[in-house]
Amino acid sequence: MFSSLMLVHLIERPLLLSSRGTIYSRTMLRCVVARSLSAASAVIRQQSRATLSTSRLLFGIRPLGPTCQVPDFQGTAVVDGDFKTISAKDYKGKWLIVFFYPLDFTFVCPTEIIAFNDRSEEFKKLGAELIACSCDSQFSHLAWIQTPRKDGGLGEMQIPLLSDFNKKIADSFGVLDHDIGVSYRGLFLIDPKGVIRHTTVNDLPVGRSVDEALRVLKAFQFVEKHGEVCPANWHDDEPTIKPDV
């Protein structure tokens, strides 16, 4: 989350945010940052309450699980510093990991996004793409990317940051917290046929493991290629099991 010093730095610095020829005013940036700070504060207040709403107590969330078809999502993402519309159709025929996070300019979220981003080449070598998604606007994503890491930003990104401002994408994957309007830390591994093969969902305070995401990806790719099954804690240099029934 922004400190007061960071907020002043972003608003008053001479360079304005831009996306390939489009200039965004300091007023727009000020609004983006203010909304992010307000939303983050609301999440912290809500999560610190001793009681939960009746709907959350009774039903919780219902994320999409294995064998489900990936939702036909579409939205505006920040890709290589530019705004670009991306959709599920763009990734047809590829392995894809979509991971949701609650909010820009927060605490755990940048550690996750940077960790996945900095190892994105390992996923690409396996023929897999990554998408990070939250309910923030594309303007908030851009502001966060253009904020240096030393100031709490993301810095240059190799993976798309998808905006789900209307919350439809998180809702379609089943990871939206309707009470506070942000997504849980859901991660979905999708195969080239558009079928979800693996799902994990963390509550807001705990981040995910890039090593585990890579391990599971390699395991499912091995199963697809060889028809064998992978035991607990399997890694790609270890024996698998040949089913005999």
C-alpha positions, 0 to 999 in steps of 0.5 A: 500500500502507498505511504503518504510519501509515495503518494506525494511522489507519484502525484507530484513527479514531473513525468505523467503516466502514459500508455504508448502515446496516451497521456494520463493527467495527475488528476486521473492518477490521484483518483486511481491511487485514492481509490486503491488506498480506499479499497485496500483500507476497506479490505483490512477493516472487513477482514479484521471484523470478528463476525462474517456475513450470513452468506459467507458463513453458509456458502463461502465461495465455490471456485471452478474445479478440475474438468470445468471448462474455462470461462470465456473471459475478456478484459483490458490488460496492461501488456508491455506497458500498453492497454490491450484486450485479451481473452480466453480465446487468445490462449487456446491451444496453450497451457495457461495459469490464471491467478487472481489477487485481491488489490493493487498497492497492497502487501502480499500481492506484489510479492506474488506477482513479482515472484511469478513474473521473474520466473515467467521464462520457466513457464514459457519454456514449458509452453505455458502463459501466465495472467495476473488478474484483480478487480482494479482498473487498468489505470491502477495496474499501469500506475503500479507497474510504473512505480519502482519496486523500491517504492512498493511498485511492480516495475517492468512486467513480463506478464499481463495484468488483467483488469476485472473492474466489473468483477465478472471474471472473478465471479465466473471463476468462483473466487469473488468475495461479494461482501468486500468486492475483491477476489481471493487468491485463486490459481487455475491451471488450464490445459490446451483444450481449455479445461481446468486441471488444477485449482487452488484458493488461498484466503487473503493473508497468505501468498502462493508458491511459484515452485508448486505451480511449476511442479503441478504444471510439469506433472500434468504435462507428464501425464498427458504425454506419457499416460502415467500418474504422478505420486505425492510430492512428485518432481520431474526427475523422479519415478512415476506410476504405471496404472495396471487396471 
